Amino acid sequence: MVQYQRLIIHHGRKEDKFRVSSAEESGGGGCCYSKRAKQKFRCLLFLSILSCCFVLSPYYLFGFSTLSLLDSFRREIEGLSSYEPVITPLCSEISNGTICCDRTGLRSDICVMKGDVRTNSASSSIFLFTSSTNNNTKPEKIKPYTRKWETSVMDTVQELNLITKDSNKSSDRVCDVYHDVPAVFFSTGGYTGNVYHEFNDGIIPLFITSQHYNKKVVFVIVEYHDWWEMKYGDVVSQLSDYPLVDFNGDTRTHCFKEATVGLRIHDELTVNSSLVIGNQTIVDFRNVLDRGYSHRIQSLTQEETEANVTALDFKKKPKLVILSRNGSSRAILNENLLVELAEKTGFNVEVLRPQKTTEMAKIYRSLNTSDVMIGVHGAAMTHFLFLKPKTVFIQIIPLGTDWAAETYYGEPAKKLGLKYVGYKIAPKESSLYEEYGKDDPVIRDPDSLNDKGWEYTKKIYLQGQNVKLDLRRFRETSIGPRLGNFSVCFKG
């Protein structure tokens, strides 16, 4: 998408001067103009006639573009606001037999092919057959993944060739599978395997790119993984009515009338409604999750009923979920005491420890029925997308992770309508305090370490740090009042 801004020049002072002149000429108790006023009038009349000549002459001298500019000023006077955003998606209107690529985005490239589109996985190509004798469309190359600026990961992503062929000369026009709906091509390579990247780089951009098709679209996946389809099949089924196509594994020629190669992405874990056809938001994306997981959740509930599993009584007490980290970093060392505190103060507590193999519907059910979620900054915080709007989300922010915590999870959580609280730990709550001492820059000035580069941040603050909460501080800081109806639970 390219956003243009119309600049409006306001001649405020001149307008004021003319208003004063009019008042002087019409007031003063007389019905006649003074001689000076008549001279002014004649000058203004002459200038007006002269201006008309200049307005009309461009029509003949310079063509319609000048009149378009004048028309824009006319519309501004009629009430359009200053700096009105005009959103124009490149390649949204293309003719048959053409390839159009939008490479203006920082995060991803998008190419659109329209006409007789055919796959050729053996050559990592998508062909566009055309009978036009004057078609000079040049070949394009694209890596359909949404981290365009990050060379290291993009080097691992498969590149596709988009090539125009003359249908009158080509002999390889065999069509094995014909689809009467458009296709969207994207990669599940790159950082796929990390839940943050799976949503931020893949699932949300897929929603943004495809939602206007109303499920009448085929997804063709480059670098397809069986486990990805098993993990996200429930969600994908809400975006497409058709089976996924494995670009590399399915060697048949698939034929389409139109194809979009690559995905559009807006920002971290969010949807910018002004850039989406239909003005969908991140809440609409969450509704897709809700519909996608609802059937499986009903099945899980039925299975528990048949097995006589007794669930916690969430109706009587508010539910608090602690999203516990697995592994050796950024763990809450006194998590058991946090659980005891929450239980003593009136919560039903669930400690959720999601594994890579944990069924997404189970995680969704736990968080969708919660009133509060607490977790330490990390990829698992992506699961805030499973919380209902107005749910309390408390992110524990270790030393040196302030910017990342707020950028990747805090701000997106607010856009979803959550009651977000960022709890920045004190130096003594970090395991780094005992390791380095209070006067070391690691403790005293984390920014200076982060400025040295990602490897320092990763090694020291992400991989080398755990948290031991000061429960009194955790309870008594701004968290309590921010919890609304649950504040009493942290004041007891």
Disulfide bonds with the S-S distance in Angstrom:
Cys91-Cys100 2.03
Cys101-Cys111 2.00
Cys175-Cys255 2.17
